[in-house]
Amino acid sequence: MRKTKYILILLAFLTAFSGCDDFLGDNRDPDGTDQVPVDQIMPVVLFYTALENYDHSEYGAYLSQCLTTAGKSQTGSHAYRSGWEFLGMNRHPQWRRHFYDVGSNAKELLRFAEEENSMNYVALVRLLRLLSVQQTTDAFGDMPLTEAYMSASPKYDTQESIYEWLETETEALIQLFDGPEVTQATNRPMGQNVDRVFAGDMGKWKQVLLAVKARILLRDLPNLNTGSAGAILTAAEQALSNWVDPRYKFDGGSSVEKNCMWGRNNKPVNSWESRSNDLLSAIPSKYFIENMMGFDPATGEFTDPRLPLLMEARADDSDEITYRYLENNSGMPPTHKIEWYPDLYESVLTTDTSTITFITREELHFIAAEAAYWAQDKNRASEHLRQGIESHMKRILVPQQEIDTYLNDPELVPGSSNIDLSHIMVEKYKAMYLQVEQWNDLRRYGYSNDVNDRKYDNTIVYPGLRRPHNLYEAYWSNENQWIQRINYDPETEEKYNREELIRLDAFRNPEWLKKPMIWAPQN
């Protein structure tokens, strides 16, 4: 990670969110004495937290075999959408997002907020940094933490030690959020112009902290310590108490921060450091449409009422309207047109004014369901499964009658006597559509499928899951090998911290892509 002058980019927010009307490119020396008001930095950190959520989710939608494209190339500038030839890519936005956009601004905000004793700002920015560290290590593994920003070539901490820090920092933050200097903050209050999510309501942010704790603890399942399932269940249920979704709100307009990153009119934040959503050229996978949504191509019927609310079926040249899809990286037939495939913008999740939700209510219910299952409490597992499904269906506006019909079909949603891990994780996969955890869950369960025959509690977790076609043969000749991590950002790490990559055996090494995270199965 290169040590650069910190850049505090104060985005041009809507006039309704006054205070940052002009772009400021204020190059700061990290040792300088000039100060930017913390209520001007906080909106920047929150915006980049939302953008980071999008970055991870956009990669994950393809890596989890949910979406694909019309092509079938083994190589390309978007390796996660094609043949997994990651070493040919020149940038991953997630790395810059954490260290430069969230991390650098958070570091400066912390310094200023501590100097003026604005502990509500300290608590919130540490929470956002906690979330950013968790998401980044789950994508890359080992990374700088204790020496980040201290040198041009900081050492990489092990993922084990990073998770130890995550748990320690979580407990410290719980105490901080409970303290009167946060709960009764008067020194510099936050309003909607500073905090687009909760307008400075620290009680609601405290619940988000508990949710992040549950997600961090979930990494014990199913490979590290199933004995912690009870603690995970408790953490998830504590977070669900008085839960309000942390939704970053967009209000429309022409500037990059005014439209949701998943919307049709979203523009990347600097094309060189971001990825557009490209949903005009994305195609749903066979796995998602058939195995997840229960679509029958012979009859055109489907079992999951969410399908028409996540995408709109479109007609071909003969006016036949149906849900068309492809196997991952198999390529569109030469006679087909991209306009024949579903419109992925026809969803409440993908409009210009959609929100970016950092953690959803349904994710917490599925964390609780999985933990309850491993804790041998199938009654609670079944109840949280049902609540997770209902929460997601309500989010995307499924009518209540259709929700009830789905929930009351024992073939789709079994009771406590028949529930298994596949029921929970398949439903969570659907609820994590365009969310961060979809790819993380697949890796935690080792891409359990019919080919690799990896079972948990004697169950194939993701039946029907297959690797993409046309994978880059030089890396992926073994049919049971799956992508486990992203290589370190070439634009920074290979140039400025190459020795650390060499030490890790991660420099230009495709085998590094196959190395499991500490919380994934190791063989």
Buried (B, 14 or more C-beta within 10 A) or exposed (E): BEBBEBBBBBBBBBEEBEEBEEEBEEEBEBEEEEEBBBBBBBBBBBBBBBBBBBBBBBBBBBBBBBBBBBBBBBBBEBBBBBBBBBBEBEBBBBBBBBBBBBBBBBBBBBEBBEEBEBBBBBBBBBBBBBBBBBBBBBBBBBBBBEEBBEEEBBBBBBBEEBBEBBEEBBEEBEEBBEEEBBBEBEEBEBEEBBBBBBEBEBEBBBBBBBBBBBBBBBBBBBBBBBEBBBBBBBBBBBBBEEBBBBBBBBBEBEEBBBBBBBBBEBBBBEEEBBBEBEBEBBBBBBBBBBBBBBBEEEEEEBBBBBBBBBBBBBEBEEEEEBBBBBBBBBBBEEEBEEEBBBBBBBBEBBBBBBBBBBBBBBBBBBBBBBBBBBBEBBEBBBBBBBBBBBBBBBBBEBEEEBBEEBBEEEEBBBEBEEBBBBBBBBBBBBBBBBBBBBBBBBBBBBBBBEEBEBBBEEBBBBEBBBBBBBBBEEBBEEEEBBBBBBBBBBBBBBEBBBEBBEEBEBBEBBEBBBBBBBBBBEE
